[in-house]
Amino acid sequence: MKQIGIFLNHPECSQDCVNGMTQALGNDYQITTFSCNEVNHFTLSKLDLVAFPGGIGDAASYDKFFRRRAQNVVADYVVDGGRYLGICMGAYWAGSYYFDILDGVDAVQYIKRPTADIRRPYGTVADINWKGQHEDIYFYDGCALIGDESKFKTIARYANGDPMAIIQNGIGLIGCHPESLQYWYETPWQYINNYWHQGRHHKLLLEFVNELMEN
């Protein structure tokens, strides 16, 4: 069974997101977690895929965990053929200001895109076209993947057409949260309570990872 290592540093890369990813992927992959103290060649060399989830905070918290040496470890892992999965903050971290592992594409804040249909950084659902199917996927200030679309495969798009989920070689990035769990939708203001996906988005995430593993 292939091994996925998920970076855990609550709350920036949160336990909630790790739990959701484990639930979505754990029947098909061996899941382990690793901390900022374990970002080294020895730890990553044992993994078929490293995953960086989202959480509470902003992408600038990257500097708390990944100084030059740790940053180079992750970048070298990808260059040497390792696979990278980034969800929300983890997708931002693949960009040019952070791990800098992308070619001709960058992760930018969706809510600041000129035609974005969501304008505030709060927990909601985004109107997504995932391989031709409409889905309302949990969103918390996620990124759009903007660049030369000939250099990556687009799996899903936001309502304005911006790529939301892409695969570029061994790198898979998702701006929303298909790993979301039922209690994420149980909010006092009721707005998203009826959008729980009944596990359907976990299947989308699993299919995404399966495809990424083939690259």
C-alpha positions as CSV (number, residue, x, y, z in Angstrom):
1,M,0.0,0.0,0.0
2,K,1.4,3.4,-1.0
3,Q,2.3,5.8,1.8
4,I,1.0,9.4,2.2
5,G,2.6,11.7,4.8
6,I,0.5,14.6,5.9
7,F,2.1,17.7,7.4
8,L,0.5,18.5,10.8
9,N,1.0,21.7,12.6
10,H,-2.2,22.7,14.2
11,P,-3.9,25.2,13.7
12,E,-2.1,26.4,10.5
13,C,-2.2,22.9,9.0
14,S,-5.0,21.7,11.1
15,Q,-6.0,18.5,12.8
16,D,-9.4,19.0,11.3
17,C,-8.0,18.9,7.7
18,V,-5.8,16.0,8.5
19,N,-8.8,14.1,9.9
20,G,-10.8,14.8,6.8
21,M,-7.9,13.7,4.5
22,T,-7.4,10.5,6.5
23,Q,-11.1,9.6,6.3
24,A,-11.2,10.2,2.6
25,L,-7.9,8.4,1.7
26,G,-7.2,6.0,4.6
27,N,-8.9,2.9,3.1
28,D,-6.7,3.1,0.0
29,Y,-3.4,4.5,1.3
30,Q,-1.3,4.2,4.4
31,I,-1.5,7.6,6.2
32,T,1.1,9.0,8.5
33,T,1.7,12.5,9.8
34,F,4.9,14.5,10.2
35,S,5.8,17.7,11.9
36,C,8.1,20.6,11.1
37,N,10.9,18.9,13.0
38,E,10.6,15.9,10.6
39,V,11.0,17.8,7.4
40,N,14.1,16.1,6.2
41,H,15.3,13.8,3.4
42,F,15.1,10.7,5.6
43,T,11.4,11.2,6.4
44,L,10.2,12.3,3.0
45,S,12.2,9.5,1.2
46,K,9.9,6.9,2.7
47,L,6.8,8.6,1.3
48,D,5.0,8.2,-2.1
49,L,3.3,11.5,-1.6
50,V,3.6,14.5,0.8
51,A,0.5,16.4,1.6
52,F,0.1,19.9,3.0
53,P,-3.4,20.7,4.2
54,G,-5.1,23.9,5.1
55,G,-6.0,25.4,8.4
56,I,-6.5,28.6,10.3
57,G,-4.0,31.3,9.4
58,D,-2.6,32.7,6.2
59,A,0.1,31.6,3.8
60,A,2.7,33.9,5.4
61,S,2.9,31.5,8.4
62,Y,5.0,29.4,6.1
63,D,8.1,31.3,7.4
64,K,7.4,29.9,10.9
65,F,8.1,26.3,9.6
66,F,10.1,26.4,6.4
67,R,13.4,28.3,6.5
68,R,15.8,27.7,3.6
69,R,16.9,24.2,4.5
70,A,13.5,22.7,5.1
71,Q,12.2,24.5,2.0
72,N,14.9,22.9,-0.1
73,V,14.1,19.5,1.3
74,V,10.5,19.7,0.0
75,A,11.6,21.2,-3.3
76,D,14.3,18.5,-3.8
77,Y,11.8,15.8,-2.9
78,V,9.5,17.0,-5.8
79,V,12.4,17.4,-8.2
80,D,13.5,13.9,-7.5
81,G,10.1,12.5,-8.4
82,G,8.1,12.7,-5.2
83,R,4.5,13.7,-5.4
84,Y,3.0,16.8,-3.7
85,L,-0.6,17.3,-2.7
86,G,-1.6,20.8,-1.5
87,I,-5.1,21.7,-0.3
88,C,-5.9,25.4,0.4
89,M,-2.9,26.7,2.4
90,G,-0.9,23.8,1.1
91,A,-1.7,24.8,-2.4
92,Y,-0.6,28.4,-1.8
93,W,2.7,27.0,-0.4
94,A,3.5,25.4,-3.8
95,G,3.7,28.9,-5.3
96,S,6.6,31.1,-6.2
97,Y,6.9,32.8,-2.8
98,Y,7.1,29.6,-0.9
99,F,8.3,26.1,-2.1
100,D,8.4,27.4,-5.7
101,I,7.8,24.0,-7.3
102,L,5.4,25.1,-10.1
103,D,6.1,25.8,-13.7
104,G,4.2,28.6,-15.4
105,V,1.4,28.8,-12.8
106,D,0.9,30.4,-9.4
107,A,-1.5,30.2,-6.5
108,V,-3.4,33.5,-5.9
109,Q,-6.1,34.5,-3.5
110,Y,-9.4,33.7,-5.2
111,I,-11.5,36.3,-3.4
112,K,-9.3,39.1,-4.9
113,R,-9.7,37.9,-8.5
114,P,-11.6,40.5,-10.5
115,T,-14.6,38.2,-11.3
116,A,-14.7,36.1,-8.1
117,D,-18.1,35.2,-6.8
118,I,-16.8,35.1,-3.2
119,R,-15.4,38.3,-1.8
120,R,-14.8,37.6,1.9
121,P,-12.4,35.1,3.7
122,Y,-14.9,33.1,5.7
123,G,-16.2,29.5,5.7
124,T,-18.7,29.0,2.9
125,V,-19.3,26.8,-0.1
126,A,-17.9,27.6,-3.6
127,D,-19.8,26.9,-6.8
128,I,-17.4,24.5,-8.6
129,N,-17.4,22.7,-11.9
130,W,-15.5,19.4,-11.2
131,K,-14.9,17.5,-14.4
132,G,-18.2,18.8,-15.9
133,Q,-20.3,18.2,-12.7
134,H,-21.6,21.0,-10.4
135,E,-20.4,20.7,-6.8
136,D,-20.7,23.1,-3.8
137,I,-17.4,22.5,-2.1
138,Y,-16.3,23.9,1.3
139,F,-14.2,27.0,0.8
140,Y,-12.2,29.1,3.3
141,D,-10.1,31.8,1.5
142,G,-8.7,29.3,-0.9
143,C,-6.6,29.9,-4.0
144,A,-7.0,30.0,-7.7
145,L,-4.3,28.5,-9.9
146,I,-3.5,31.1,-12.5
147,G,-1.0,30.7,-15.4
148,D,-0.3,28.9,-18.6
149,E,-3.1,26.3,-18.8
150,S,-1.1,24.3,-21.4
151,K,1.3,23.4,-18.7
152,F,-1.2,21.7,-16.3
153,K,-4.4,19.6,-16.3
154,T,-7.4,21.4,-14.9
155,I,-9.6,19.1,-12.8
156,A,-12.0,21.7,-11.5
157,R,-12.9,25.4,-11.9
158,Y,-14.5,28.1,-9.9
159,A,-17.7,29.8,-11.1
160,N,-15.7,32.5,-12.9
161,G,-13.7,29.9,-14.8
162,D,-10.5,30.1,-12.8
163,P,-8.8,26.8,-12.2
164,M,-9.5,25.5,-8.7
165,A,-7.9,22.0,-8.8
166,I,-5.0,21.1,-11.1
167,I,-2.3,18.5,-11.7
168,Q,1.1,19.4,-13.0
169,N,3.4,16.4,-13.3
170,G,3.6,15.1,-9.7
171,I,2.0,18.1,-8.1
172,G,-1.7,18.2,-7.3
173,L,-3.3,21.4,-5.9
174,I,-6.8,22.1,-4.7
175,G,-8.1,25.5,-3.6
176,C,-11.2,24.3,-1.8
177,H,-11.7,21.6,0.9
178,P,-13.1,18.3,-0.6
179,E,-11.8,16.6,2.7
180,S,-14.4,18.6,4.7
181,L,-16.3,16.7,7.4
182,Q,-19.9,17.0,8.4
183,Y,-19.4,19.1,11.5
184,W,-17.7,21.8,9.4
185,Y,-21.1,22.6,8.1
186,E,-22.8,22.9,11.5
187,T,-22.6,26.6,11.9
188,P,-24.8,28.9,14.1
189,W,-25.7,31.1,11.1
190,Q,-27.2,28.1,9.2
191,Y,-26.0,29.3,5.8
192,I,-24.1,26.1,4.8
193,N,-25.9,23.5,7.0
194,N,-27.6,22.0,4.1
195,Y,-24.5,21.6,1.9
196,W,-23.0,18.6,3.6
197,H,-21.8,16.3,0.7
198,Q,-22.6,13.0,2.4
199,G,-19.0,11.8,1.6
200,R,-19.2,12.5,-2.1
201,H,-16.4,15.0,-2.0
202,H,-14.2,12.5,-0.3
203,K,-14.6,10.3,-3.3
204,L,-13.6,13.2,-5.5
205,L,-10.4,13.7,-3.4
206,L,-9.6,10.0,-3.6
207,E,-10.0,10.0,-7.4
208,F,-7.8,13.1,-7.6
209,V,-5.0,11.5,-5.5
210,N,-5.3,8.3,-7.6
211,E,-4.8,10.3,-10.7
212,L,-1.9,12.2,-9.1
213,M,-0.2,8.9,-8.2
214,E,-0.2,7.9,-11.8
215,N,1.9,10.9,-12.8
